[in-house]
Amino acid sequence: MKRLRSPIMPLGLGLLVAGCAAGPDYRQPPQSTLGVPDSYSVEAEPAQAADLTRWWTNFDDPLLQSLVASAGDGNLDVAQAVTRLRQARAALVSSRAALLPSLSVSGNYSRNENIAGGTSTYTLPDGTVTTISRGSGDSFSLGADASYQADIFGGNRRAVEASRADLEASGFDVASVLISVEGEIARNYVLARLYQAQLANARQALAIQDDNLEIAGFRVQAGLVSSVDQEQARQQRAQTAATIPSLENSYNQAVSRLGVLTGRPPGALKQEMAEKKPIPTGPGTVAVGIPAELLRRRPDIRQAERNLAAATARIGVAAAQLYPALNLGGSIDTNATSFTDLTEIITGNVFARIAQTLFDGGRLRAQVRSNEAAAQGAFYNYKQTVLTGLEDVETAVVALRTAREREEQYTIALDAANNAAILARSQYRAGLTDFTTLNQAESALLNAANSLSQARADKANALIQLYGALGGGWGEVVPTPDLPPASFTETTLQDR
């Protein structure tokens, strides 16, 4: 079978020995291999995006700002991501330990007691008679052992390199989860305000339709119209009334979701959200910069790049197993019948051992090939994450533009529908038009009001989507390998 040439080989991911460390040295892939264009394919503001660390402050809604800002404090998805970060930190410490020698010490004390006591008399070969007392005896011993595996071919150093990249990737994972949670909180808040607006529209329409039903009833009693008008009015009112429970259910779901997202019970925010407020609005324009800037701003892209670095280092870990292993060691011991005599006689030994696998059925080489394939997969994931990020930005830019256009047109439509409904209502009361015309005008008014509310919600959600696509919502909070344990949670999440 013909072997396919790896597309990663130009990136330096082949099995090469670099200096004394087995495996390839990692180099970040150039933008040309990632498919990053010079500009976006949609019309977008090319100026560099401003600091989007706290993008929610761009909305004119203090409660929204407060809820999104609390994402890092109570959300349990973020808390789980932080625990993964701590695991990665511990793994790095464990990997570093392999570069150092191990030392163990031991001590022992024993005492022999002769319960019977007494003495024993012995005659020596030369005829001399001696007496030995059968009493108690002490025994002391101390020992120390040291061992060290010489990292001649860099397998342990590559393991540390992989663990360090894993730690950095875990830090970016925390940031990615944080961005996702912030966006979900904002979207559910917008949904809740949308349902409030639609509920207000439905209740306002229901009040008008109550009047229409009453007027239709008077006109039927007066013999001016048939009972068809009254039945049509009753039907329209019932259909409008039926939408209210559904909207109330959707509103309750959005508010309950907000509570859980902020680490509280589902009903924790119902009182705060009870007062009807408008759908939040943001700035008129958002600068998006150039595509290349996403490689620095989006934590998911930086996480994928760190995963690629870790996978590349693990090729060296596996490759080092193909070479001889040198182990050095030594021990030192002493024993005596009294503690003060321990230093009189000291023994020790030093050893060195070289081991080389001669035959394992191809297991070690297969592990190298497996790690090479994993690195290739990590590269493909990195490239896909970059392209997906570019897609997210372009999708959000178009969604924001079209939502604004719809908002403008629905504003006009609502004004026209309101005027038409007023005229139709006045003409019906004067007997100048039929109820069907009034019914159509009232339905058009309700639809226009709901459509305008939906367009405003879509515009707010498109802004939220764009901020997230640009990598907003996190700062440079990724820990370095030398930070002490638990400092990430204390100094970054609680400061938000």
LUMKOLZA-264300 format. One record per residue (C-alpha): residue number from 1; residue in one letter; x, z, y negated. Coordinates in pm, 1 decimal. Layout:
<gugus>
i / aa / east / up / north
NUM / a / X / Z / Y
...
</gugus>
This chain:
<gugus>
i / aa / east / up / north
1 / m / 0.0 / 0.0 / 0.0
2 / k / 134.8 / -89.8 / -341.6
3 / r / 203.8 / 213.9 / -554.5
4 / l / 42.1 / 207.2 / -899.3
5 / r / 266.0 / 276.7 / -1194.4
6 / s / 160.7 / 594.0 / -1374.5
7 / p / 37.7 / 540.8 / -1732.5
8 / i / 186.8 / 878.9 / -1817.8
9 / m / 543.8 / 778.2 / -1739.1
10 / p / 609.1 / 641.6 / -2089.5
11 / l / 517.2 / 988.5 / -2218.2
12 / g / 798.4 / 1151.0 / -2024.6
13 / l / 584.9 / 1303.5 / -1750.9
14 / g / 783.8 / 1155.8 / -1461.7
15 / l / 993.3 / 1378.8 / -1238.9
16 / l / 1320.3 / 1396.6 / -1431.3
17 / v / 1582.5 / 1663.9 / -1438.8
18 / a / 1646.7 / 1776.6 / -1795.3
19 / g / 1969.4 / 1969.7 / -1822.1
20 / c / 1957.5 / 2261.6 / -1581.6
21 / a / 1578.1 / 2276.4 / -1566.7
22 / a / 1399.6 / 2068.8 / -1305.6
23 / g / 1109.1 / 1852.9 / -1411.3
24 / p / 1036.6 / 1668.8 / -1736.0
25 / d / 1071.4 / 1811.8 / -2085.3
26 / y / 735.3 / 1797.7 / -2258.7
27 / r / 689.5 / 1575.4 / -2561.4
28 / q / 355.8 / 1556.4 / -2740.1
29 / p / 206.7 / 1209.0 / -2686.0
30 / p / 213.2 / 987.6 / -2997.1
31 / q / -113.1 / 896.7 / -3165.5
32 / s / -77.7 / 535.4 / -3051.2
33 / t / -132.2 / 645.1 / -2688.9
34 / l / -439.6 / 850.4 / -2779.8
35 / g / -641.5 / 572.7 / -2941.2
36 / v / -654.4 / 734.6 / -3286.1
37 / p / -753.2 / 471.2 / -3547.8
38 / d / -634.5 / 467.2 / -3907.2
39 / s / -987.1 / 517.2 / -4040.4
40 / y / -1340.5 / 581.9 / -3922.2
41 / s / -1566.0 / 291.6 / -3835.4
42 / v / -1849.2 / 430.3 / -4049.5
43 / e / -1864.3 / 484.6 / -4422.1
44 / a / -1714.2 / 827.7 / -4483.4
45 / e / -1541.2 / 1013.0 / -4764.3
46 / p / -1167.8 / 960.8 / -4689.4
47 / a / -1050.0 / 1254.2 / -4900.7
48 / q / -904.2 / 1541.5 / -4702.7
49 / a / -1168.4 / 1793.4 / -4608.5
50 / a / -1155.6 / 2120.9 / -4797.9
51 / d / -1106.5 / 2452.0 / -4620.5
52 / l / -1398.2 / 2473.0 / -4378.4
53 / t / -1304.8 / 2808.3 / -4226.5
54 / r / -1625.3 / 2959.8 / -4367.2
55 / w / -1837.9 / 2648.2 / -4399.5
56 / w / -2163.8 / 2844.7 / -4384.5
57 / t / -2103.5 / 2970.7 / -4737.1
58 / n / -2183.0 / 2615.9 / -4853.5
59 / f / -2550.8 / 2674.6 / -4769.2
60 / d / -2779.9 / 2841.2 / -5021.6
61 / d / -2903.6 / 3108.5 / -4782.0
62 / p / -2751.6 / 3460.3 / -4773.5
63 / l / -2918.2 / 3553.0 / -4443.1
64 / l / -2783.1 / 3239.4 / -4274.3
65 / q / -2437.7 / 3319.4 / -4410.4
66 / s / -2456.7 / 3674.7 / -4277.6
67 / l / -2572.3 / 3572.4 / -3929.5
68 / v / -2310.8 / 3300.8 / -3880.6
69 / a / -2033.5 / 3524.7 / -4014.2
70 / s / -2121.3 / 3784.2 / -3747.0
71 / a / -2068.4 / 3539.5 / -3458.9
72 / g / -1726.5 / 3677.7 / -3370.2
73 / d / -1836.1 / 4040.6 / -3374.0
74 / g / -2124.2 / 4057.2 / -3128.4
75 / n / -2151.0 / 3731.6 / -2935.6
76 / l / -2077.1 / 3781.6 / -2567.1
77 / d / -1947.2 / 3428.7 / -2508.4
78 / v / -1675.8 / 3496.9 / -2764.8
79 / a / -1605.6 / 3833.1 / -2600.5
80 / q / -1558.6 / 3660.8 / -2263.0
81 / a / -1321.1 / 3408.7 / -2418.8
82 / v / -1116.0 / 3696.9 / -2558.9
83 / t / -1088.5 / 3850.5 / -2210.7
84 / r / -955.0 / 3517.6 / -2082.4
85 / l / -699.9 / 3529.8 / -2362.3
86 / r / -587.1 / 3874.6 / -2251.8
87 / q / -551.3 / 3750.5 / -1895.2
88 / a / -332.1 / 3465.0 / -2016.5
89 / r / -119.7 / 3710.9 / -2216.1
90 / a / -66.6 / 3925.9 / -1905.0
91 / a / 24.2 / 3615.6 / -1702.6
92 / l / 294.0 / 3529.3 / -1956.2
93 / v / 441.4 / 3879.8 / -1928.9
94 / s / 441.3 / 3844.1 / -1550.6
95 / s / 617.4 / 3506.5 / -1569.8
96 / r / 884.1 / 3641.6 / -1802.5
97 / a / 955.1 / 3924.7 / -1558.1
98 / a / 1083.5 / 3669.4 / -1305.5
99 / l / 1374.4 / 3590.4 / -1538.9
100 / l / 1504.3 / 3948.0 / -1518.7
101 / p / 1662.7 / 4138.1 / -1230.4
102 / s / 1461.2 / 4398.4 / -1047.2
103 / l / 1594.2 / 4749.1 / -1001.9
104 / s / 1462.5 / 5028.1 / -783.1
105 / v / 1590.6 / 5380.9 / -728.4
106 / s / 1511.9 / 5634.3 / -460.4
107 / g / 1592.9 / 5996.0 / -396.0
108 / n / 1542.1 / 6226.2 / -103.3
109 / y / 1572.4 / 6592.9 / -38.3
110 / s / 1520.5 / 6770.3 / 294.1
111 / r / 1574.3 / 7122.8 / 420.7
112 / n / 1612.9 / 7227.4 / 781.1
113 / e / 1503.1 / 7577.5 / 875.5
114 / n / 1607.9 / 7747.2 / 1201.6
115 / i / 1326.1 / 7991.7 / 1267.8
116 / a / 1503.7 / 8171.2 / 1551.3
117 / g / 1818.3 / 8235.3 / 1347.8
118 / g / 2116.6 / 8407.6 / 1516.3
119 / t / 2464.8 / 8282.1 / 1604.8
120 / s / 2623.6 / 8069.0 / 1872.9
121 / t / 2973.4 / 8125.7 / 2026.0
122 / y / 3178.9 / 7821.8 / 2136.1
123 / t / 3519.7 / 7799.2 / 2313.5
124 / l / 3729.1 / 7509.8 / 2185.7
125 / p / 3955.0 / 7302.2 / 2423.4
126 / d / 4265.0 / 7487.6 / 2302.9
127 / g / 4108.0 / 7820.9 / 2405.7
128 / t / 4008.2 / 7927.2 / 2056.7
129 / v / 3673.0 / 8102.5 / 2036.6
130 / t / 3454.1 / 8032.7 / 1728.8
131 / t / 3113.4 / 8158.2 / 1618.3
132 / i / 2861.6 / 7935.7 / 1429.6
133 / s / 2560.0 / 8076.4 / 1250.9
134 / r / 2232.5 / 7897.7 / 1324.5
135 / g / 2067.2 / 7906.2 / 977.9
136 / s / 1909.1 / 7677.6 / 711.6
137 / g / 2054.9 / 7347.6 / 575.7
138 / d / 1990.3 / 7122.5 / 271.7
139 / s / 2032.6 / 6745.0 / 249.0
140 / f / 2036.3 / 6538.8 / -72.4
141 / s / 2054.2 / 6160.9 / -105.6
142 / l / 2027.9 / 5910.9 / -392.5
143 / g / 2013.4 / 5532.7 / -383.6
144 / a / 1964.3 / 5233.2 / -608.1
145 / d / 1893.9 / 4871.6 / -520.3
146 / a / 1914.7 / 4568.5 / -750.5
147 / s / 1819.0 / 4208.7 / -686.7
148 / y / 1817.4 / 3894.8 / -897.2
149 / q / 1713.9 / 3538.5 / -827.2
150 / a / 1938.0 / 3310.5 / -1028.4
151 / d / 1723.8 / 3053.3 / -1209.3
152 / i / 1977.4 / 2775.5 / -1158.5
153 / f / 1728.6 / 2488.4 / -1162.4
154 / g / 1488.7 / 2636.2 / -1415.2
155 / g / 1184.8 / 2695.1 / -1198.4
156 / n / 1118.3 / 3035.5 / -1353.2
157 / r / 1180.6 / 2904.1 / -1703.7
158 / r / 929.4 / 2626.7 / -1642.4
159 / a / 679.9 / 2887.8 / -1520.2
160 / v / 727.5 / 3081.9 / -1844.3
161 / e / 683.9 / 2758.0 / -2039.0
162 / a / 356.8 / 2689.5 / -1855.4
163 / s / 230.6 / 3044.6 / -1910.4
164 / r / 311.9 / 3027.9 / -2281.2
165 / a / 116.6 / 2702.1 / -2311.5
166 / d / -170.8 / 2858.9 / -2117.3
167 / l / -176.6 / 3151.2 / -2359.8
168 / e / -189.3 / 2918.5 / -2659.6
169 / a / -462.1 / 2714.5 / -2491.5
170 / s / -661.8 / 3033.1 / -2434.1
171 / g / -631.4 / 3116.3 / -2802.1
172 / f / -769.0 / 2775.4 / -2893.5
173 / d / -1043.4 / 2828.9 / -2635.8
174 / v / -1152.5 / 3139.4 / -2826.0
175 / a / -1166.2 / 2932.3 / -3144.2
176 / s / -1366.2 / 2656.1 / -2971.0
177 / v / -1619.4 / 2903.9 / -2835.6
178 / l / -1644.7 / 3064.2 / -3178.3
179 / i / -1717.8 / 2728.8 / -3343.8
180 / s / -1982.1 / 2649.4 / -3082.6
181 / v / -2154.3 / 2985.6 / -3128.1
182 / e / -2149.1 / 2955.9 / -3507.6
183 / g / -2311.1 / 2614.1 / -3486.3
184 / e / -2574.9 / 2734.2 / -3241.3
185 / i / -2664.0 / 3029.5 / -3465.0
186 / a / -2700.0 / 2800.1 / -3765.7
187 / r / -2909.8 / 2546.2 / -3573.7
188 / n / -3148.4 / 2809.9 / -3442.5
189 / y / -3181.4 / 2953.0 / -3791.9
190 / v / -3272.4 / 2607.6 / -3924.8
191 / l / -3520.3 / 2566.3 / -3638.8
192 / a / -3685.1 / 2897.1 / -3724.5
193 / r / -3722.6 / 2794.9 / -4089.4
194 / l / -3857.1 / 2455.2 / -3982.7
195 / y / -4124.9 / 2616.6 / -3766.3
196 / q / -4214.7 / 2846.4 / -4053.8
197 / a / -4259.5 / 2541.9 / -4279.7
198 / q / -4468.7 / 2359.6 / -4021.8
199 / l / -4679.4 / 2669.8 / -3964.9
200 / a / -4741.3 / 2691.6 / -4339.6
201 / n / -4836.5 / 2322.6 / -4344.1
202 / a / -5076.9 / 2370.4 / -4052.3
203 / r / -5240.5 / 2677.6 / -4204.7
204 / q / -5278.5 / 2509.8 / -4541.7
205 / a / -5434.1 / 2205.4 / -4374.2
206 / l / -5659.7 / 2433.4 / -4170.0
207 / a / -5791.1 / 2601.5 / -4486.1
208 / i / -5874.1 / 2260.4 / -4636.7
209 / q / -6037.4 / 2147.9 / -4314.0
210 / d / -6252.9 / 2462.2 / -4315.1
211 / d / -6383.4 / 2351.8 / -4653.8
212 / n / -6437.7 / 1997.8 / -4524.3
213 / l / -6634.0 / 2130.2 / -4226.8
214 / e / -6848.7 / 2339.1 / -4457.7
215 / i / -6912.9 / 2044.3 / -4690.3
216 / a / -6996.5 / 1819.1 / -4396.0
217 / g / -7245.2 / 2078.8 / -4273.4
218 / f / -7416.2 / 2094.6 / -4614.6
219 / r / -7440.0 / 1716.8 / -4629.0
220 / v / -7589.9 / 1702.6 / -4278.8
221 / q / -7849.6 / 1966.7 / -4374.0
222 / a / -7932.5 / 1770.2 / -4686.3
223 / g / -7984.7 / 1459.0 / -4479.2
224 / l / -7713.4 / 1269.3 / -4664.7
225 / v / -7503.8 / 1196.9 / -4353.5
226 / s / -7544.8 / 1213.6 / -3980.2
227 / s / -7409.8 / 1493.1 / -3764.5
228 / v / -7118.5 / 1265.5 / -3672.3
229 / d / -6938.1 / 1376.7 / -3988.8
230 / q / -6979.5 / 1740.8 / -3897.2
231 / e / -6850.2 / 1684.7 / -3541.4
232 / q / -6552.1 / 1487.9 / -3669.2
233 / a / -6468.3 / 1769.3 / -3909.7
234 / r / -6502.6 / 2024.4 / -3629.9
235 / q / -6278.6 / 1819.3 / -3402.2
236 / q / -6009.6 / 1776.5 / -3668.8
237 / r / -6010.8 / 2146.2 / -3745.5
238 / a / -5976.9 / 2240.6 / -3378.5
239 / q / -5686.8 / 2001.1 / -3326.9
240 / t / -5502.7 / 2144.7 / -3626.0
241 / a / -5574.3 / 2501.6 / -3513.4
242 / a / -5438.3 / 2419.3 / -3165.9
243 / t / -5094.0 / 2336.9 / -3308.7
244 / i / -5050.6 / 2684.2 / -3457.0
245 / p / -4999.9 / 2880.1 / -3129.4
246 / s / -4746.7 / 2621.0 / -3013.3
247 / l / -4552.1 / 2649.3 / -3338.8
248 / e / -4566.5 / 3028.9 / -3321.3
249 / n / -4420.3 / 3016.4 / -2970.3
250 / s / -4137.6 / 2785.8 / -3081.4
251 / y / -4066.0 / 3009.2 / -3380.4
252 / n / -4050.4 / 3316.9 / -3156.9
253 / q / -3805.8 / 3142.4 / -2922.2
254 / a / -3574.7 / 3046.3 / -3209.1
255 / v / -3571.9 / 3397.7 / -3356.5
256 / s / -3522.0 / 3557.6 / -3014.2
257 / r / -3232.3 / 3322.6 / -2949.9
258 / l / -3076.8 / 3426.0 / -3280.3
259 / g / -3086.6 / 3788.6 / -3171.8
260 / v / -2910.8 / 3718.7 / -2842.0
261 / l / -2651.2 / 3492.7 / -3005.7
262 / t / -2552.7 / 3776.2 / -3237.6
263 / g / -2524.9 / 4022.5 / -2947.9
264 / r / -2853.2 / 4201.9 / -3014.4
265 / p / -3190.1 / 4228.4 / -2834.6
266 / p / -3424.7 / 3927.0 / -2871.3
267 / g / -3652.2 / 4100.9 / -3118.5
268 / a / -3381.1 / 4247.5 / -3340.6
269 / l / -3416.2 / 3985.4 / -3616.6
270 / k / -3792.2 / 3938.3 / -3621.0
271 / q / -3843.4 / 4167.1 / -3916.3
272 / e / -3561.3 / 4009.3 / -4119.2
273 / m / -3688.7 / 3660.1 / -4043.5
274 / a / -4056.3 / 3736.4 / -4105.8
275 / e / -4052.8 / 3639.3 / -4472.4
276 / k / -4096.2 / 3264.2 / -4508.6
277 / k / -3798.4 / 3096.2 / -4672.4
278 / p / -3714.9 / 2729.6 / -4728.3
279 / i / -3497.0 / 2528.3 / -4494.8
280 / p / -3137.2 / 2580.4 / -4615.1
281 / t / -2967.6 / 2300.0 / -4803.3
282 / g / -2599.7 / 2228.8 / -4834.5
283 / p / -2371.0 / 2016.6 / -5051.3
284 / g / -2450.3 / 1655.2 / -5131.5
285 / t / -2122.9 / 1517.0 / -4993.3
286 / v / -1860.6 / 1628.9 / -4742.5
287 / a / -1509.6 / 1485.2 / -4731.9
288 / v / -1398.0 / 1408.0 / -4376.0
289 / g / -1039.9 / 1293.2 / -4426.8
290 / i / -869.0 / 1058.1 / -4183.4
291 / p / -900.6 / 1058.8 / -3801.7
292 / a / -543.6 / 1178.4 / -3745.4
293 / e / -624.9 / 1510.1 / -3913.1
294 / l / -859.7 / 1602.6 / -3627.1
295 / l / -560.1 / 1655.3 / -3397.2
296 / r / -467.8 / 1954.9 / -3609.9
297 / r / -809.9 / 2083.2 / -3719.9
298 / r / -1011.1 / 2084.8 / -3396.9
299 / p / -921.3 / 2369.2 / -3158.8
300 / d / -1061.9 / 2188.8 / -2854.4
301 / i / -815.5 / 1904.5 / -2913.0
302 / r / -527.8 / 2146.5 / -2956.3
303 / q / -638.9 / 2331.2 / -2643.0
304 / a / -633.8 / 2005.9 / -2444.0
305 / e / -283.6 / 1932.5 / -2575.7
306 / r / -161.6 / 2276.8 / -2468.8
307 / n / -317.4 / 2225.3 / -2124.6
308 / l / -116.1 / 1904.3 / -2097.2
309 / a / 200.8 / 2093.3 / -2189.3
310 / a / 127.7 / 2356.9 / -1923.4
311 / a / 59.4 / 2093.3 / -1658.5
312 / t / 386.5 / 1916.8 / -1745.0
313 / a / 583.9 / 2240.3 / -1710.6
314 / r / 433.9 / 2302.2 / -1367.6
315 / i / 593.3 / 1979.3 / -1244.4
316 / g / 928.2 / 2152.0 / -1302.9
317 / v / 809.4 / 2464.0 / -1124.6
318 / a / 733.9 / 2259.3 / -813.5
319 / a / 1047.1 / 2042.0 / -846.6
320 / a / 1274.0 / 2347.2 / -858.3
321 / q / 1157.5 / 2440.4 / -508.2
322 / l / 1336.2 / 2130.4 / -375.0
323 / y / 1676.2 / 2275.6 / -462.4
324 / p / 1873.4 / 2568.0 / -318.7
325 / a / 1778.4 / 2919.6 / -423.5
326 / l / 2049.1 / 3175.1 / -498.7
327 / n / 1967.0 / 3545.2 / -463.8
328 / l / 2206.5 / 3817.0 / -573.2
329 / g / 2174.6 / 4179.8 / -489.5
330 / g / 2343.7 / 4508.6 / -436.0
331 / s / 2287.3 / 4870.3 / -348.2
332 / i / 2456.9 / 5202.8 / -404.4
333 / d / 2401.5 / 5521.9 / -204.1
334 / t / 2526.4 / 5876.7 / -182.2
335 / n / 2429.8 / 6183.6 / 18.2
336 / a / 2550.4 / 6540.8 / 43.8
337 / t / 2444.9 / 6883.6 / 159.4
338 / s / 2438.9 / 7016.6 / -197.8
339 / f / 2330.4 / 6859.8 / -522.3
340 / t / 2663.4 / 6917.6 / -693.4
341 / d / 2845.4 / 6723.5 / -420.4
342 / l / 2643.7 / 6403.0 / -459.6
343 / t / 2919.1 / 6228.2 / -656.4
344 / e / 3194.5 / 6298.0 / -404.9
345 / i / 3116.4 / 6016.2 / -163.8
346 / i / 2945.3 / 5700.6 / -296.3
347 / t / 2896.5 / 5386.9 / -91.1
348 / g / 2769.8 / 5052.3 / -200.9
349 / n / 2745.0 / 4686.9 / -110.1
350 / v / 2695.1 / 4354.8 / -287.5
351 / f / 2549.2 / 4040.9 / -138.1
352 / a / 2463.4 / 3684.8 / -229.0
353 / r / 2230.2 / 3458.1 / -35.4
354 / i / 2170.5 / 3086.4 / -68.5
355 / a / 1861.4 / 2937.2 / 90.8
356 / q / 1760.4 / 2573.1 / 116.8
357 / t / 1452.7 / 2429.1 / 284.1
358 / l / 1562.3 / 2159.4 / 528.5
359 / f / 1227.7 / 2057.2 / 672.2
360 / d / 872.6 / 2149.6 / 575.0
361 / g / 681.6 / 1837.9 / 669.0
362 / g / 687.5 / 1708.5 / 309.8
363 / r / 497.2 / 2007.2 / 169.6
364 / l / 724.8 / 2070.1 / -131.1
365 / r / 743.0 / 1705.1 / -233.7
366 / a / 367.6 / 1677.1 / -197.9
367 / q / 332.1 / 1972.5 / -435.0
368 / v / 547.0 / 1790.8 / -690.6
369 / r / 329.6 / 1480.6 / -660.9
370 / s / 19.2 / 1694.9 / -688.7
371 / n / 145.0 / 1851.4 / -1011.7
372 / e / 234.4 / 1508.7 / -1147.7
373 / a / -121.2 / 1396.0 / -1080.9
374 / a / -252.9 / 1710.7 / -1249.5
375 / a / -44.2 / 1628.3 / -1556.3
376 / q / -185.9 / 1276.8 / -1560.6
377 / g / -535.7 / 1421.2 / -1544.4
378 / a / -452.1 / 1660.9 / -1829.0
379 / f / -335.6 / 1364.8 / -2039.3
380 / y / -658.8 / 1176.6 / -1973.7
381 / n / -855.9 / 1487.0 / -2067.7
382 / y / -651.1 / 1520.4 / -2387.4
383 / k / -719.5 / 1160.8 / -2483.8
384 / q / -1088.8 / 1192.3 / -2397.6
385 / t / -1114.7 / 1507.9 / -2609.7
386 / v / -958.5 / 1323.7 / -2903.7
387 / l / -1195.8 / 1028.2 / -2868.8
388 / t / -1495.4 / 1259.6 / -2828.7
389 / g / -1392.2 / 1441.5 / -3146.6
390 / l / -1380.6 / 1112.7 / -3336.4
391 / e / -1722.0 / 1025.7 / -3195.3
392 / d / -1862.9 / 1360.7 / -3304.9
393 / v / -1749.1 / 1304.8 / -3662.6
394 / e / -1889.2 / 952.5 / -3686.6
395 / t / -2218.0 / 1056.6 / -3525.9
396 / a / -2257.2 / 1345.9 / -3768.4
397 / v / -2170.1 / 1129.6 / -4070.9
398 / v / -2438.3 / 874.8 / -3981.2
399 / a / -2689.7 / 1147.1 / -3894.6
400 / l / -2634.2 / 1310.4 / -4233.8
401 / r / -2671.4 / 984.4 / -4424.0
402 / t / -2988.3 / 878.9 / -4243.3
403 / a / -3142.4 / 1224.9 / -4276.7
404 / r / -3091.9 / 1210.5 / -4651.9
405 / e / -3251.5 / 866.2 / -4666.3
406 / r / -3550.1 / 989.4 / -4465.5
407 / e / -3583.1 / 1293.7 / -4690.9
408 / e / -3602.0 / 1069.1 / -4998.3
409 / q / -3867.2 / 845.5 / -4845.8
410 / y / -4075.1 / 1128.5 / -4702.5
411 / t / -4073.1 / 1297.0 / -5043.3
412 / i / -4235.8 / 984.8 / -5183.5
413 / a / -4470.9 / 964.1 / -4885.2
414 / l / -4581.6 / 1324.9 / -4926.3
415 / d / -4656.1 / 1275.1 / -5293.4
416 / a / -4860.8 / 964.4 / -5216.8
417 / a / -5041.3 / 1129.7 / -4923.9
418 / n / -5129.1 / 1430.6 / -5137.4
419 / n / -5276.1 / 1209.1 / -5410.0
420 / a / -5469.2 / 1008.1 / -5153.2
421 / a / -5609.6 / 1323.1 / -4991.9
422 / i / -5722.5 / 1461.3 / -5328.1
423 / l / -5899.6 / 1136.2 / -5412.9
424 / a / -6059.3 / 1108.9 / -5068.6
425 / r / -6179.8 / 1468.0 / -5084.0
426 / s / -6330.3 / 1417.4 / -5429.5
427 / q / -6498.0 / 1091.2 / -5328.6
428 / y / -6640.8 / 1240.2 / -5008.7
429 / r / -6795.9 / 1527.2 / -5200.0
430 / a / -6946.2 / 1276.4 / -5440.2
431 / g / -7075.4 / 1066.4 / -5151.6
432 / l / -6855.4 / 768.4 / -5244.6
433 / t / -6668.9 / 746.3 / -4912.0
434 / d / -6722.7 / 837.4 / -4548.2
435 / f / -6569.2 / 1122.7 / -4352.4
436 / t / -6346.7 / 890.2 / -4149.3
437 / t / -6157.2 / 797.3 / -4464.4
438 / l / -6122.7 / 1163.8 / -4558.3
439 / n / -6012.6 / 1251.3 / -4206.9
440 / q / -5741.3 / 985.7 / -4212.3
441 / a / -5619.3 / 1098.8 / -4555.1
442 / e / -5600.8 / 1463.1 / -4447.0
443 / s / -5414.3 / 1373.3 / -4125.7
444 / a / -5169.5 / 1157.6 / -4320.7
445 / l / -5104.2 / 1445.6 / -4559.2
446 / l / -5025.6 / 1689.3 / -4279.6
447 / n / -4800.5 / 1435.7 / -4106.2
448 / a / -4613.2 / 1361.1 / -4428.0
449 / a / -4555.7 / 1732.5 / -4496.1
450 / n / -4427.3 / 1791.1 / -4143.3
451 / s / -4209.0 / 1478.8 / -4155.3
452 / l / -4048.7 / 1591.4 / -4480.2
453 / s / -3978.1 / 1935.6 / -4331.7
454 / q / -3827.4 / 1772.6 / -4023.5
455 / a / -3606.5 / 1546.2 / -4236.5
456 / r / -3477.4 / 1847.2 / -4429.8
457 / a / -3405.3 / 2030.1 / -4105.6
458 / d / -3231.0 / 1720.1 / -3969.8
459 / k / -3016.7 / 1706.0 / -4283.0
460 / a / -2917.3 / 2071.1 / -4246.1
461 / n / -2840.6 / 2023.8 / -3875.8
462 / a / -2635.7 / 1712.1 / -3949.3
463 / l / -2429.3 / 1914.4 / -4197.3
464 / i / -2378.1 / 2185.9 / -3937.0
465 / q / -2280.7 / 1921.7 / -3681.2
466 / l / -2035.2 / 1760.5 / -3923.7
467 / y / -1870.7 / 2091.8 / -4011.8
468 / g / -1824.2 / 2166.4 / -3642.0
469 / a / -1699.7 / 1814.5 / -3566.8
470 / l / -1435.0 / 1852.8 / -3837.5
471 / g / -1312.3 / 2174.8 / -3676.3
472 / g / -1461.9 / 2414.5 / -3928.2
473 / g / -1540.4 / 2775.0 / -3847.4
474 / w / -1205.4 / 2914.5 / -3742.7
475 / g / -872.8 / 2999.7 / -3902.0
476 / e / -519.4 / 2998.3 / -3772.1
477 / v / -595.2 / 3292.7 / -3546.5
478 / v / -428.4 / 3171.0 / -3228.1
479 / p / -188.9 / 3443.9 / -3108.3
480 / t / 179.7 / 3386.5 / -3055.9
481 / p / 332.6 / 3500.7 / -2726.3
482 / d / 505.9 / 3791.8 / -2898.6
483 / l / 191.4 / 3958.2 / -3032.9
484 / p / 115.5 / 4298.2 / -2876.8
485 / p / -186.0 / 4319.5 / -2644.3
486 / a / -534.4 / 4349.7 / -2796.2
487 / s / -416.7 / 4265.2 / -3149.4
488 / f / -605.0 / 3935.1 / -3142.1
489 / t / -944.7 / 4101.9 / -3117.6
490 / e / -864.6 / 4368.7 / -3372.0
491 / t / -707.0 / 4151.3 / -3639.9
492 / t / -908.0 / 3830.6 / -3620.5
493 / l / -1257.1 / 3875.3 / -3486.3
494 / q / -1334.0 / 4201.4 / -3662.9
495 / d / -1199.4 / 4067.6 / -3991.4
496 / r / -1444.2 / 3777.8 / -3992.7
</gugus>
